[in-house]
Amino acid sequence: MTQITDFNASELSGRIHQRQVSCTEVMQAYLARIEQLNPTYNAIVNLAPADTLLAQARTCDAELALGQSRGWLHGIPQAIKDTGHAVGFPTTFGSTVLQAALPAKDSIMTERMKAAGAIVIGKTNMPELGLGSHTFNTLFGPTPNAWDTAVSAGGSSGGAAVALAQRLLPVADGSDFMGSLRNPAGWNHIFGMRPSQGRVPFGPGADVWVDQLGTEGPMARSVRDLARLLATQSGHDARQPLSLNGSVDASDLRYTPDALRGLRVGWLGDLNGHLAMEDGILDVCQEALQHMAGHGAQVSAIGLGFDTQALWDCWLVWRRALVGPKVAALLQIPGAKDQLKPEALWEHENSLKLSFMDFMQASQTRSAFYQHLLGLFGQYDVLALPVAQTWPFALQERWPQHIGASAMDTYHRWMECTIYATLAGLPAISLPAGFHPTHGWPMGVQLIGKPQGDLALLQVAAAYEAVRGDWLQKRPA
């Protein structure tokens, strides 16, 4: 039974549909592993009762016996990140203020994953309100790293990443505003992808026109699973008018090194010293890129060529403008101010100081940056950066106060390396890059693709996986 949880989602799907293993056996295996490991890792929260989940699995078996399949995720357990609605489960956002907030409907992404056959078993843990790339909250507690329980799992999709790495789930969803699919993937030795803006409709939410920086997306232990889940999640939905038409057809991806031949990679590193970076991170990322170069990629160290401080100032305005109203809505709940984390109150207080002129000027900076990147993409196929500027830090630490001699002036400055794909609305993928030389903590390298270049980015990842296949199979104790 324990071997069932070793299969990636695509392998498991094949075995279910070939009747080599039943959906009931799959559910039993995952529930047993969750019972064994989740008390330590706290990756899955609000788990549904076992008898309820086993009844759903038996229904899936009965359907297969009649030759009926809901889709490639038929009978496969799935826990939704706690930012997404799933009927029957509270959408808490990791906050005591919302611990009893039961949704009336599924979110768009949950609908699509259920339609493909997934059985929702619970939610995955996250930082309160998704703020900060460190998964802890007062409602459920912290989620430690899959490789070392003394350090952070990253975030905000930390529960999803740890559940994948520790085989509590075969595949997982997450969301990404400031690296929330990329940082925890890099810190747990799995793949995470932030899709192009609009590729996966996020919501529906209170605003469908301006609030587009956050997006949902896939996490997986293999590129094939990553691509298949993105295909399930993507496509236009009328409730999100800016969502992109068409799904991502990943059926023609080639899982060979061929796609690396002639690939032009622009290595941005630490942006010529602008990004404070802990020792060893650039080294493991460059080593990962050298594996690509060994199969024909052309890796060039380049500068960003844009005012990085202007981009950070732009980011602060956009972040406050989008987070502030969400916190303001929660502050209408009696007692909420005393329960919300200080980082949320800080975002709200600063949002009150913004003028419309501030926002429009930040939007113009963002637009100019996007146009600038179009020029870079005339010379390079992908741009590369680390997924984080620090190694996983102590679990009890709220956020890194310093990187070397550089003080971090906000709770998220240590994640500045993730804002560039977000501001430009570009697809970005986190690839496992290497490990800390003494502590064994994982680190990822992010590749940023061209506008709506999700499929091309997945092809690069598939080729990288082919090059480093055995090494990528390393798993935590």
Kinemage of the C-alpha trace (Angstrom):
@kinemage 1
@onewidth
@group {chain A} dominant
@subgroup {mainchain}
@vectorlist {calphas} color= white
{ca met a 1} P 0.000 0.000 0.000
{ca thr a 2} L 2.819 2.418 0.799
{ca gln a 3} L 4.177 2.056 -2.741
{ca ile a 4} L 1.060 3.711 -4.113
{ca thr a 5} L 2.176 7.064 -2.731
{ca asp a 6} L 5.492 6.785 -4.567
{ca phe a 7} L 3.821 7.202 -7.963
{ca asn a 8} L 3.584 10.608 -9.571
{ca ala a 9} L 0.098 11.709 -10.537
{ca ser a 10} L 0.344 10.662 -14.210
{ca glu a 11} L 1.684 7.236 -13.263
{ca leu a 12} L -1.043 6.835 -10.670
{ca ser a 13} L -3.690 7.911 -13.171
{ca gly a 14} L -2.506 5.268 -15.629
{ca arg a 15} L -2.603 2.522 -13.014
{ca ile a 16} L -6.092 3.555 -11.868
{ca his a 17} L -7.448 3.560 -15.402
{ca gln a 18} L -5.764 0.241 -16.220
{ca arg a 19} L -7.441 -1.161 -13.071
{ca gln a 20} L -4.066 -2.101 -11.584
{ca val a 21} L -4.989 -0.257 -8.400
{ca ser a 22} L -8.377 0.901 -7.164
{ca cys a 23} L -9.348 4.418 -6.139
{ca thr a 24} L -10.217 2.998 -2.731
{ca glu a 25} L -6.708 1.574 -2.321
{ca val a 26} L -5.238 4.915 -3.400
{ca met a 27} L -7.308 6.797 -0.838
{ca gln a 28} L -6.418 4.313 1.906
{ca ala a 29} L -2.713 4.627 1.104
{ca tyr a 30} L -2.736 8.414 1.178
{ca leu a 31} L -4.809 8.629 4.342
{ca ala a 32} L -2.400 6.222 6.049
{ca arg a 33} L 0.609 8.308 5.019
{ca ile a 34} L -1.103 11.531 6.095
{ca glu a 35} L -1.897 9.979 9.461
{ca gln a 36} L 1.754 8.978 9.828
{ca leu a 37} L 3.504 12.171 8.685
{ca asn a 38} L 1.106 15.107 8.833
{ca pro a 39} L 1.379 15.497 12.624
{ca thr a 40} L 5.047 16.347 12.007
{ca tyr a 41} L 4.730 18.419 8.829
{ca asn a 42} L 1.309 20.047 9.298
{ca ala a 43} L 0.985 20.418 5.538
{ca ile a 44} L -2.701 19.455 5.224
{ca val a 45} L -5.359 21.147 7.336
{ca asn a 46} L -9.104 20.608 7.770
{ca leu a 47} L -8.826 17.023 6.512
{ca ala a 48} L -12.220 15.483 5.743
{ca pro a 49} L -13.377 12.378 7.668
{ca ala a 50} L -11.885 9.152 6.334
{ca asp a 51} L -15.259 7.427 5.882
{ca thr a 52} L -16.497 10.315 3.728
{ca leu a 53} L -13.413 10.196 1.506
{ca leu a 54} L -13.458 6.401 1.182
{ca ala a 55} L -17.119 6.532 0.134
{ca gln a 56} L -16.183 8.989 -2.634
{ca ala a 57} L -13.352 6.705 -3.709
{ca arg a 58} L -15.700 3.712 -3.890
{ca thr a 59} L -18.034 5.750 -6.098
{ca cys a 60} L -15.120 6.434 -8.440
{ca asp a 61} L -14.363 2.692 -8.546
{ca ala a 62} L -17.975 1.933 -9.399
{ca glu a 63} L -17.882 4.442 -12.255
{ca leu a 64} L -14.707 2.898 -13.678
{ca ala a 65} L -16.324 -0.537 -13.488
{ca leu a 66} L -18.973 0.851 -15.863
{ca gly a 67} L -16.292 2.274 -18.166
{ca gln a 68} L -16.858 5.843 -16.985
{ca ser a 69} L -13.941 8.147 -16.160
{ca arg a 70} L -14.250 11.737 -15.039
{ca gly a 71} L -10.776 12.571 -16.352
{ca trp a 72} L -7.089 12.039 -15.753
{ca leu a 73} L -7.439 12.885 -12.028
{ca his a 74} L -10.202 10.300 -11.554
{ca gly a 75} L -10.173 9.247 -7.890
{ca ile a 76} L -6.890 11.013 -7.105
{ca pro a 77} L -6.741 12.791 -3.718
{ca gln a 78} L -6.219 16.537 -3.839
{ca ala a 79} L -5.969 19.186 -1.114
{ca ile a 80} L -6.698 22.753 -2.235
{ca lys a 81} L -4.499 25.601 -1.036
{ca asp a 82} L -6.439 27.507 1.584
{ca thr a 83} L -6.766 30.536 -0.692
{ca gly a 84} L -9.174 28.575 -2.912
{ca his a 85} L -12.810 27.737 -2.256
{ca ala a 86} L -13.858 24.089 -1.973
{ca val a 87} L -17.420 23.372 -0.906
{ca gly a 88} L -17.553 21.684 2.487
{ca phe a 89} L -14.203 23.088 3.637
{ca pro a 90} L -13.628 26.485 5.283
{ca thr a 91} L -11.564 28.969 3.282
{ca thr a 92} L -9.571 30.320 6.201
{ca phe a 93} L -6.579 31.948 4.488
{ca gly a 94} L -4.769 30.745 7.606
{ca ser a 95} L -6.570 33.344 9.739
{ca thr a 96} L -8.548 32.890 12.940
{ca val a 97} L -10.841 35.639 11.636
{ca leu a 98} L -11.978 33.303 8.827
{ca gln a 99} L -11.763 29.911 10.546
{ca ala a 100} L -15.485 29.252 10.042
{ca ala a 101} L -15.843 30.851 6.572
{ca leu a 102} L -17.591 28.153 4.543
{ca pro a 103} L -17.885 28.951 0.818
{ca ala a 104} L -21.145 28.542 -1.063
{ca lys a 105} L -19.362 27.543 -4.288
{ca asp a 106} L -16.076 26.108 -5.474
{ca ser a 107} L -13.499 28.445 -6.945
{ca ile a 108} L -12.950 28.190 -10.697
{ca met a 109} L -9.767 26.166 -10.299
{ca thr a 110} L -11.368 23.762 -7.811
{ca glu a 111} L -14.295 23.271 -10.197
{ca arg a 112} L -11.905 22.306 -12.967
{ca met a 113} L -9.863 19.916 -10.868
{ca lys a 114} L -13.018 18.225 -9.588
{ca ala a 115} L -14.317 17.981 -13.142
{ca ala a 116} L -11.098 16.157 -14.054
{ca gly a 117} L -11.857 13.624 -11.306
{ca ala a 118} L -9.958 14.838 -8.248
{ca ile a 119} L -11.344 14.064 -4.794
{ca val a 120} L -10.814 17.023 -2.473
{ca ile a 121} L -9.617 15.690 0.886
{ca gly a 122} L -8.780 18.953 2.680
{ca lys a 123} L -6.780 22.157 2.352
{ca thr a 124} L -3.048 22.912 2.404
{ca asn a 125} L -1.529 25.225 4.992
{ca met a 126} L -0.302 28.743 4.227
{ca pro a 127} L 0.811 31.963 5.938
{ca glu a 128} L -1.989 34.116 7.298
{ca leu a 129} L -3.634 35.889 4.335
{ca gly a 130} L -0.795 34.606 2.154
{ca leu a 131} L 1.512 37.381 3.371
{ca gly a 132} L 5.171 36.420 3.602
{ca ser a 133} L 6.991 33.437 2.147
{ca his a 134} L 6.976 31.514 5.445
{ca thr a 135} L 4.109 29.135 6.196
{ca phe a 136} L 2.938 29.762 9.748
{ca asn a 137} L -0.240 31.120 11.295
{ca thr a 138} L -1.984 31.239 14.660
{ca leu a 139} L -4.875 29.093 13.429
{ca phe a 140} L -3.031 25.939 12.373
{ca gly a 141} L 0.596 26.590 13.324
{ca pro a 142} L 3.738 26.298 11.171
{ca thr a 143} L 4.584 23.945 8.313
{ca pro a 144} L 8.267 22.955 8.485
{ca asn a 145} L 10.438 22.182 5.497
{ca ala a 146} L 10.133 18.670 4.052
{ca trp a 147} L 13.919 18.258 4.244
{ca asp a 148} L 14.544 19.722 7.701
{ca thr a 149} L 11.800 20.323 10.258
{ca ala a 150} L 13.896 23.014 11.968
{ca val a 151} L 13.546 25.449 9.039
{ca ser a 152} L 10.843 27.115 6.945
{ca ala a 153} L 8.979 25.452 4.100
{ca gly a 154} L 8.673 28.770 2.296
{ca gly a 155} L 5.324 30.086 1.184
{ca ser a 156} L 2.754 30.968 0.702
{ca ser a 157} L 2.133 27.572 -0.947
{ca gly a 158} L 4.292 25.930 1.704
{ca gly a 159} L 1.780 23.297 2.758
{ca ala a 160} L 1.304 22.211 -0.846
{ca ala a 161} L 5.046 21.952 -1.474
{ca val a 162} L 5.708 19.901 1.663
{ca ala a 163} L 2.720 17.641 0.988
{ca leu a 164} L 4.188 16.888 -2.430
{ca ala a 165} L 7.742 16.368 -1.240
{ca gln a 166} L 6.626 14.046 1.563
{ca arg a 167} L 4.191 12.131 -0.696
{ca leu a 168} L 1.051 13.248 1.139
{ca leu a 169} L -0.336 14.307 -2.254
{ca pro a 170} L 0.520 13.138 -5.794
{ca val a 171} L 0.131 16.642 -7.282
{ca ala a 172} L -0.849 20.012 -5.839
{ca asp a 173} L -2.197 23.442 -6.642
{ca gly a 174} L -0.953 26.727 -5.264
{ca ser a 175} L -1.066 30.444 -5.892
{ca asp a 176} L 1.616 33.030 -6.559
{ca phe a 177} L 1.644 36.758 -5.846
{ca met a 178} L 5.255 37.247 -4.733
{ca gly a 179} L 6.845 33.924 -5.560
{ca ser a 180} L 4.378 31.752 -3.645
{ca leu a 181} L 4.542 28.908 -6.162
{ca arg a 182} L 8.250 29.358 -6.834
{ca asn a 183} L 9.915 29.847 -3.428
{ca pro a 184} L 8.373 26.810 -1.643
{ca ala a 185} L 8.978 24.638 -4.700
{ca gly a 186} L 12.640 25.641 -4.697
{ca trp a 187} L 12.973 25.048 -0.958
{ca asn a 188} L 11.409 21.569 -1.159
{ca his a 189} L 13.032 20.171 -4.349
{ca ile a 190} L 9.916 20.076 -6.533
{ca phe a 191} L 8.584 21.988 -9.548
{ca gly a 192} L 6.328 25.028 -9.216
{ca met a 193} L 4.996 27.219 -11.999
{ca arg a 194} L 3.536 30.694 -11.993
{ca pro a 195} L 1.503 30.787 -15.237
{ca ser a 196} L 1.084 33.818 -17.475
{ca gln a 197} L -1.261 36.448 -16.097
{ca gly a 198} L -4.787 35.316 -16.957
{ca arg a 199} L -3.799 31.752 -17.883
{ca val a 200} L -5.557 30.282 -14.830
{ca pro a 201} L -8.663 32.291 -13.860
{ca phe a 202} L -8.319 33.221 -10.178
{ca gly a 203} L -11.561 33.625 -8.313
{ca pro a 204} L -14.155 34.867 -8.835
{ca gly a 205} L -13.232 37.646 -6.427
{ca ala a 206} L -14.334 41.102 -5.365
{ca asp a 207} L -12.477 42.730 -8.279
{ca val a 208} L -11.980 41.194 -11.730
{ca trp a 209} L -10.290 44.090 -13.533
{ca val a 210} L -7.316 45.409 -11.536
{ca asp a 211} L -6.450 42.610 -9.100
{ca gln a 212} L -4.453 40.425 -11.513
{ca leu a 213} L -1.004 40.088 -9.923
{ca gly a 214} L -1.893 36.951 -7.985
{ca thr a 215} L -2.514 33.772 -9.950
{ca glu a 216} L -3.142 30.131 -9.183
{ca gly a 217} L -1.079 27.397 -10.765
{ca pro a 218} L 0.416 23.903 -10.487
{ca met a 219} L 3.081 22.236 -8.349
{ca ala a 220} L 4.399 18.740 -9.012
{ca arg a 221} L 7.266 16.296 -8.666
{ca ser a 222} L 7.499 15.871 -12.449
{ca val a 223} L 7.159 18.217 -15.404
{ca arg a 224} L 4.562 15.937 -16.990
{ca asp a 225} L 2.324 16.289 -13.928
{ca leu a 226} L 2.983 20.035 -13.828
{ca ala a 227} L 1.953 20.422 -17.469
{ca arg a 228} L -1.149 18.239 -17.152
{ca leu a 229} L -2.374 20.081 -14.085
{ca leu a 230} L -1.817 23.450 -15.756
{ca ala a 231} L -3.823 22.206 -18.746
{ca thr a 232} L -6.657 21.287 -16.372
{ca gln a 233} L -6.538 24.630 -14.570
{ca ser a 234} L -6.196 26.931 -17.585
{ca gly a 235} L -8.632 28.435 -20.066
{ca his a 236} L -11.013 31.384 -20.274
{ca asp a 237} L -13.875 31.772 -17.827
{ca ala a 238} L -16.472 34.492 -18.355
{ca arg a 239} L -16.444 35.305 -14.640
{ca gln a 240} L -12.844 36.468 -15.123
{ca pro a 241} L -13.070 38.648 -18.246
{ca leu a 242} L -9.289 39.096 -18.578
{ca ser a 243} L -8.561 35.370 -18.501
{ca leu a 244} L -6.866 33.934 -21.576
{ca asn a 245} L -8.630 31.863 -24.197
{ca gly a 246} L -7.572 28.285 -24.747
{ca ser a 247} L -5.941 25.724 -22.500
{ca val a 248} L -2.292 24.662 -22.541
{ca asp a 249} L -1.911 21.553 -24.692
{ca ala a 250} L 1.157 19.840 -23.294
{ca ser a 251} L 0.645 16.549 -25.125
{ca asp a 252} L 3.530 17.231 -27.529
{ca leu a 253} L 6.190 18.051 -24.931
{ca arg a 254} L 9.456 16.208 -25.576
{ca tyr a 255} L 11.103 14.762 -22.486
{ca thr a 256} L 14.581 14.748 -24.006
{ca pro a 257} L 17.513 17.214 -23.791
{ca asp a 258} L 16.989 18.289 -27.420
{ca ala a 259} L 15.101 21.473 -26.538
{ca leu a 260} L 18.178 22.840 -24.743
{ca arg a 261} L 20.253 22.987 -27.925
{ca gly a 262} L 20.575 26.657 -28.899
{ca leu a 263} L 18.405 27.867 -25.989
{ca arg a 264} L 19.464 31.407 -25.074
{ca val a 265} L 19.467 31.892 -21.300
{ca gly a 266} L 20.019 35.337 -19.793
{ca trp a 267} L 21.437 34.807 -16.277
{ca leu a 268} L 20.503 37.814 -14.129
{ca gly a 269} L 22.106 36.513 -10.933
{ca asp a 270} L 21.892 39.103 -8.164
{ca leu a 271} L 21.205 41.973 -10.591
{ca asn a 272} L 24.773 43.230 -10.428
{ca gly a 273} L 24.765 43.313 -6.640
{ca his a 274} L 21.346 44.931 -6.171
{ca leu a 275} L 19.860 41.798 -4.583
{ca ala a 276} L 21.378 40.814 -1.252
{ca met a 277} L 22.069 37.077 -1.549
{ca glu a 278} L 23.210 34.477 0.978
{ca asp a 279} L 26.396 32.614 0.194
{ca gly a 280} L 26.074 29.569 -2.028
{ca ile a 281} L 22.758 30.391 -3.694
{ca leu a 282} L 24.219 31.841 -6.871
{ca asp a 283} L 26.611 28.887 -7.053
{ca val a 284} L 23.915 26.193 -7.050
{ca cys a 285} L 21.817 28.134 -9.558
{ca gln a 286} L 24.784 28.543 -11.891
{ca glu a 287} L 25.530 24.847 -11.546
{ca ala a 288} L 21.966 24.062 -12.646
{ca leu a 289} L 22.378 26.317 -15.671
{ca gln a 290} L 25.657 24.603 -16.507
{ca his a 291} L 23.769 21.322 -16.834
{ca met a 292} L 21.728 23.089 -19.515
{ca ala a 293} L 24.861 24.486 -21.128
{ca gly a 294} L 26.297 20.986 -21.242
{ca his a 295} L 23.481 20.058 -23.624
{ca gly a 296} L 23.744 23.038 -25.929
{ca ala a 297} L 22.142 25.979 -24.109
{ca gln a 298} L 23.881 29.334 -24.388
{ca val a 299} L 24.043 30.834 -20.884
{ca ser a 300} L 25.071 34.498 -20.716
{ca ala a 301} L 25.458 36.678 -17.616
{ca ile a 302} L 23.473 39.863 -18.272
{ca gly a 303} L 22.186 42.970 -16.532
{ca leu a 304} L 18.504 43.757 -16.158
{ca gly a 305} L 18.988 47.201 -17.693
{ca phe a 306} L 16.158 48.799 -15.723
{ca asp a 307} L 16.040 50.900 -12.551
{ca thr a 308} L 15.675 48.222 -9.862
{ca gln a 309} L 14.787 50.680 -7.086
{ca ala a 310} L 12.013 52.120 -9.257
{ca leu a 311} L 10.678 48.583 -9.708
{ca trp a 312} L 10.720 47.942 -5.950
{ca asp a 313} L 8.885 51.221 -5.308
{ca cys a 314} L 6.396 50.245 -8.009
{ca trp a 315} L 5.958 46.869 -6.335
{ca leu a 316} L 5.236 48.420 -2.934
{ca val a 317} L 2.471 50.559 -4.421
{ca trp a 318} L 0.835 47.690 -6.299
{ca arg a 319} L 1.136 45.342 -3.318
{ca arg a 320} L -0.448 47.845 -0.943
{ca ala a 321} L -3.153 48.796 -3.418
{ca leu a 322} L -4.236 45.162 -3.847
{ca val a 323} L -3.741 43.846 -0.301
{ca gly a 324} L -5.098 46.898 1.522
{ca pro a 325} L -8.764 46.546 0.471
{ca lys a 326} L -8.790 42.844 1.393
{ca val a 327} L -7.530 43.618 4.888
{ca ala a 328} L -10.010 46.513 5.120
{ca ala a 329} L -12.880 44.096 4.471
{ca leu a 330} L -11.694 41.845 7.297
{ca leu a 331} L -11.364 44.776 9.679
{ca gln a 332} L -15.150 45.183 9.490
{ca ile a 333} L -15.437 41.932 11.465
{ca pro a 334} L -15.618 42.594 15.224
{ca gly a 335} L -12.324 41.842 16.944
{ca ala a 336} L -10.433 41.303 13.693
{ca lys a 337} L -7.800 43.972 14.286
{ca asp a 338} L -6.546 42.163 17.388
{ca gln a 339} L -6.282 38.877 15.486
{ca leu a 340} L -4.656 39.900 12.199
{ca lys a 341} L -0.887 39.624 11.802
{ca pro a 342} L 1.065 42.912 11.972
{ca glu a 343} L 2.262 42.552 8.379
{ca ala a 344} L -1.375 42.658 7.207
{ca leu a 345} L -2.103 45.761 9.269
{ca trp a 346} L 1.077 47.380 7.908
{ca glu a 347} L -0.045 46.767 4.312
{ca his a 348} L -3.486 48.220 5.110
{ca glu a 349} L -2.138 51.305 6.872
{ca asn a 350} L 0.190 52.084 3.986
{ca ser a 351} L -2.562 51.532 1.420
{ca leu a 352} L -4.537 54.352 3.038
{ca lys a 353} L -1.741 56.762 2.133
{ca leu a 354} L -1.851 55.973 -1.584
{ca ser a 355} L -3.317 58.404 -4.086
{ca phe a 356} L -4.691 57.538 -7.498
{ca met a 357} L -1.721 59.415 -8.973
{ca asp a 358} L 0.648 57.106 -7.015
{ca phe a 359} L -1.084 54.079 -8.439
{ca met a 360} L -1.111 55.301 -12.033
{ca gln a 361} L 2.567 56.234 -11.879
{ca ala a 362} L 3.352 52.756 -10.553
{ca ser a 363} L 1.274 51.264 -13.340
{ca gln a 364} L 3.249 53.280 -15.886
{ca thr a 365} L 6.521 52.019 -14.387
{ca arg a 366} L 5.200 48.492 -14.661
{ca ser a 367} L 4.206 49.087 -18.280
{ca ala a 368} L 7.618 50.519 -19.158
{ca phe a 369} L 9.276 47.491 -17.551
{ca tyr a 370} L 7.154 45.120 -19.615
{ca gln a 371} L 8.155 46.921 -22.825
{ca his a 372} L 11.790 46.784 -21.743
{ca leu a 373} L 11.591 43.021 -21.218
{ca leu a 374} L 10.244 42.591 -24.750
{ca gly a 375} L 13.574 43.949 -25.930
{ca leu a 376} L 15.489 41.459 -23.748
{ca phe a 377} L 13.411 38.628 -25.129
{ca gly a 378} L 14.586 39.587 -28.581
{ca gln a 379} L 18.022 38.400 -27.433
{ca tyr a 380} L 17.174 35.642 -24.930
{ca asp a 381} L 14.567 32.883 -24.759
{ca val a 382} L 14.408 32.747 -20.948
{ca leu a 383} L 15.725 34.865 -18.088
{ca ala a 384} L 17.107 33.154 -14.979
{ca leu a 385} L 17.228 34.177 -11.311
{ca pro a 386} L 17.346 32.367 -7.966
{ca val a 387} L 13.888 31.712 -6.478
{ca ala a 388} L 14.930 33.142 -3.103
{ca gln a 389} L 17.715 35.279 -1.681
{ca thr a 390} L 18.163 33.209 1.489
{ca trp a 391} L 18.350 29.542 2.331
{ca pro a 392} L 15.460 28.192 4.417
{ca phe a 393} L 15.632 30.000 7.758
{ca ala a 394} L 14.721 28.969 11.303
{ca leu a 395} L 11.098 27.896 11.699
{ca gln a 396} L 10.496 30.218 14.655
{ca glu a 397} L 11.784 33.293 12.768
{ca arg a 398} L 9.043 35.506 11.256
{ca trp a 399} L 11.219 36.672 8.359
{ca pro a 400} L 14.922 37.342 7.730
{ca gln a 401} L 15.972 40.644 9.274
{ca his a 402} L 19.325 40.655 7.457
{ca ile a 403} L 21.018 39.041 4.500
{ca gly a 404} L 24.678 39.352 5.298
{ca ala a 405} L 25.318 43.006 6.087
{ca ser a 406} L 22.123 44.143 4.329
{ca ala a 407} L 19.126 44.926 6.543
{ca met a 408} L 15.741 43.901 5.186
{ca asp a 409} L 13.483 46.960 5.469
{ca thr a 410} L 10.208 45.054 4.946
{ca tyr a 411} L 8.914 41.585 5.768
{ca his a 412} L 9.191 40.612 2.096
{ca arg a 413} L 12.338 42.386 0.852
{ca trp a 414} L 14.248 39.078 0.963
{ca met a 415} L 11.935 37.855 -1.811
{ca glu a 416} L 12.553 40.802 -4.143
{ca cys a 417} L 13.914 38.407 -6.772
{ca thr a 418} L 10.376 37.163 -7.492
{ca ile a 419} L 8.702 40.478 -8.338
{ca tyr a 420} L 9.930 40.755 -11.932
{ca ala a 421} L 7.849 37.960 -13.450
{ca thr a 422} L 4.848 39.092 -11.404
{ca leu a 423} L 5.005 42.746 -12.436
{ca ala a 424} L 5.401 41.792 -16.103
{ca gly a 425} L 2.649 39.152 -16.024
{ca leu a 426} L 5.083 36.579 -17.422
{ca pro a 427} L 5.213 32.826 -16.859
{ca ala a 428} L 7.956 31.622 -14.511
{ca ile a 429} L 8.942 28.152 -13.411
{ca ser a 430} L 10.975 27.004 -10.424
{ca leu a 431} L 13.373 24.163 -11.176
{ca pro a 432} L 15.231 22.244 -8.450
{ca ala a 433} L 18.778 23.598 -8.660
{ca gly a 434} L 20.878 22.161 -5.843
{ca phe a 435} L 21.412 21.815 -2.112
{ca his a 436} L 23.165 23.708 0.651
{ca pro a 437} L 26.679 22.248 0.917
{ca thr a 438} L 26.473 21.464 4.645
{ca his a 439} L 22.814 21.549 5.705
{ca gly a 440} L 21.315 19.808 2.690
{ca trp a 441} L 18.529 22.373 2.194
{ca pro a 442} L 17.160 22.580 -1.369
{ca met a 443} L 17.282 25.671 -3.582
{ca gly a 444} L 15.601 26.432 -6.888
{ca val a 445} L 16.366 28.494 -9.954
{ca gln a 446} L 13.515 30.339 -11.666
{ca leu a 447} L 13.235 30.677 -15.420
{ca ile a 448} L 11.071 33.523 -16.726
{ca gly a 449} L 9.480 32.988 -20.127
{ca lys a 450} L 8.218 35.211 -22.910
{ca pro a 451} L 4.686 36.665 -22.865
{ca gln a 452} L 2.187 33.779 -22.871
{ca gly a 453} L 5.136 31.447 -23.383
{ca asp a 454} L 3.916 28.864 -20.863
{ca leu a 455} L 4.262 25.913 -23.219
{ca ala a 456} L 7.770 26.876 -24.332
{ca leu a 457} L 8.793 27.237 -20.677
{ca leu a 458} L 7.400 23.797 -19.872
{ca gln a 459} L 9.408 22.398 -22.784
{ca val a 460} L 12.610 23.818 -21.313
{ca ala a 461} L 11.700 22.301 -17.948
{ca ala a 462} L 11.012 18.921 -19.570
{ca ala a 463} L 14.438 18.997 -21.217
{ca tyr a 464} L 16.095 19.963 -17.922
{ca glu a 465} L 14.294 17.078 -16.226
{ca ala a 466} L 15.649 14.703 -18.856
{ca val a 467} L 19.183 15.919 -18.173
{ca arg a 468} L 18.975 15.655 -14.371
{ca gly a 469} L 16.435 12.840 -14.059
{ca asp a 470} L 18.116 10.640 -11.453
{ca trp a 471} L 19.240 13.572 -9.332
{ca leu a 472} L 15.720 15.039 -9.384
{ca gln a 473} L 14.411 11.823 -7.832
{ca lys a 474} L 16.187 12.605 -4.556
{ca arg a 475} L 13.665 12.770 -1.744
{ca pro a 476} L 13.665 13.822 1.904
{ca ala a 477} L 13.990 11.335 4.731
